[in-house]
């Protein structure tokens, strides 16, 4: 039973770290999206 408890504890830690890093990952993606010129986006859509 103790091995199962340790496995659950490790899973909880993994998901907490992953969820905590999500805002930083989203912020970096938003900055990349905002870095693309608008005219380039419109040109690629019209082709």
N, C-alpha and C positions, 0 to 999 in steps of 0.2 A: 504494500500500500504506500510505502514511503517513496518508492520510485515513481509512482503515478503522481503523487503530490508534487514532487520535484519537476516532473515533466509539465504539469499544469502551471507551476510557478514560472518556468522558463518560457512557456507560451505567452503568459500574461506580460512578462517583461518585453518579449519580442513585439507584441502588438502595441504596447504602450509607447515604445521607442518609435515604431513605424508611424503611429498616429501623431506623435509629437513632431515628427519631421515633415509631415504633410504640408503644413502652411508654408514652410520654407521652400519646399519643392514647387508648390503652386506659384509662389511669388517669383521664383526664377523663371518659370515658364511664361508668366504674364509679361515680365520684362522682355523676354525674347519676342513675344508676339507684338508688343508695342514697338519693338525696334525695326519691324518690317515696314518699309515705306508703303503708304496707302496706294500710290499709283501702281506699284508693282503688283499688289494684290488685285487691283481692278484689271490690269493688263492680262494677268494670267487667267482671270475668270472669263474674259471676253474671247480668248482664243479657243 
